[in-house]
Amino acid sequence: MLSALVNYLGANDAGSGFYQLAKDLRLLPMSASADEKFEFWITQVKRLYERHGASPAVA
């Protein structure tokens, strides 16, 4: 999911819309715990970096 690259403002995590989309797409259980959500987000970010590479840091 490309939206995994967008962090929730002020947090090192995705916003609630990201997790709701994952639930709607049946990629994440409706009853997912906070830990399950966070692990799902980490996995999605890692997959994006594997597929597209990490972006260079912006100064």
C-alpha positions as YAML, in Angstrom:
chain: A
units: angstrom
residues:
- id: 1
  name: MET
  ca: [0.00, 0.00, 0.00]
- id: 2
  name: LEU
  ca: [1.53, 3.27, -1.03]
- id: 3
  name: SER
  ca: [-0.34, 5.04, 1.76]
- id: 4
  name: ALA
  ca: [2.01, 3.29, 4.19]
- id: 5
  name: LEU
  ca: [4.53, 5.99, 3.33]
- id: 6
  name: VAL
  ca: [2.33, 8.69, 4.80]
- id: 7
  name: ASN
  ca: [2.81, 9.05, 8.54]
- id: 8
  name: TYR
  ca: [0.16, 10.33, 10.89]
- id: 9
  name: LEU
  ca: [1.05, 13.90, 11.89]
- id: 10
  name: GLY
  ca: [3.09, 13.92, 15.09]
- id: 11
  name: ALA
  ca: [3.43, 10.13, 15.28]
- id: 12
  name: ASN
  ca: [5.66, 7.40, 13.89]
- id: 13
  name: ASP
  ca: [2.68, 5.46, 12.61]
- id: 14
  name: ALA
  ca: [-0.07, 5.53, 10.01]
- id: 15
  name: GLY
  ca: [-3.41, 7.19, 10.67]
- id: 16
  name: SER
  ca: [-6.71, 5.47, 11.37]
- id: 17
  name: GLY
  ca: [-7.73, 5.71, 7.70]
- id: 18
  name: PHE
  ca: [-4.81, 3.49, 6.71]
- id: 19
  name: TYR
  ca: [-5.93, 0.78, 9.10]
- id: 20
  name: GLN
  ca: [-9.57, 1.12, 8.08]
- id: 21
  name: LEU
  ca: [-8.59, 0.70, 4.42]
- id: 22
  name: ALA
  ca: [-6.59, -2.42, 5.34]
- id: 23
  name: LYS
  ca: [-9.66, -3.78, 7.14]
- id: 24
  name: ASP
  ca: [-11.92, -2.91, 4.21]
- id: 25
  name: LEU
  ca: [-9.53, -4.77, 1.89]
- id: 26
  name: ARG
  ca: [-9.49, -7.69, 4.36]
- id: 27
  name: LEU
  ca: [-5.75, -7.38, 4.87]
- id: 28
  name: LEU
  ca: [-6.18, -6.76, 8.58]
- id: 29
  name: PRO
  ca: [-8.77, -8.31, 10.92]
- id: 30
  name: MET
  ca: [-11.57, -6.01, 12.07]
- id: 31
  name: SER
  ca: [-10.61, -6.80, 15.67]
- id: 32
  name: ALA
  ca: [-6.87, -6.11, 15.20]
- id: 33
  name: SER
  ca: [-5.08, -4.96, 18.32]
- id: 34
  name: ALA
  ca: [-2.79, -1.92, 18.42]
- id: 35
  name: ASP
  ca: [0.22, -4.24, 18.22]
- id: 36
  name: GLU
  ca: [-1.21, -6.08, 15.20]
- id: 37
  name: LYS
  ca: [-1.90, -2.78, 13.45]
- id: 38
  name: PHE
  ca: [1.61, -1.50, 14.12]
- id: 39
  name: GLU
  ca: [3.19, -4.75, 12.91]
- id: 40
  name: PHE
  ca: [1.03, -4.61, 9.77]
- id: 41
  name: TRP
  ca: [2.19, -1.05, 9.06]
- id: 42
  name: ILE
  ca: [5.85, -1.97, 9.59]
- id: 43
  name: THR
  ca: [5.49, -4.91, 7.21]
- id: 44
  name: GLN
  ca: [3.86, -2.71, 4.56]
- id: 45
  name: VAL
  ca: [6.61, -0.07, 4.83]
- id: 46
  name: LYS
  ca: [9.33, -2.75, 4.54]
- id: 47
  name: ARG
  ca: [7.64, -4.19, 1.44]
- id: 48
  name: LEU
  ca: [7.47, -0.75, -0.16]
- id: 49
  name: TYR
  ca: [11.17, -0.18, 0.46]
- id: 50
  name: GLU
  ca: [11.98, -3.61, -0.96]
- id: 51
  name: ARG
  ca: [9.97, -2.91, -4.08]
- id: 52
  name: HIS
  ca: [10.71, 0.77, -4.67]
- id: 53
  name: GLY
  ca: [13.82, 1.46, -2.60]
- id: 54
  name: ALA
  ca: [14.24, 3.92, 0.21]
- id: 55
  name: SER
  ca: [14.07, 7.61, -0.60]
- id: 56
  name: PRO
  ca: [17.15, 9.72, 0.05]
- id: 57
  name: ALA
  ca: [16.91, 11.99, 3.09]
- id: 58
  name: VAL
  ca: [15.72, 15.49, 2.40]
- id: 59
  name: ALA
  ca: [17.78, 18.24, 4.02]
...
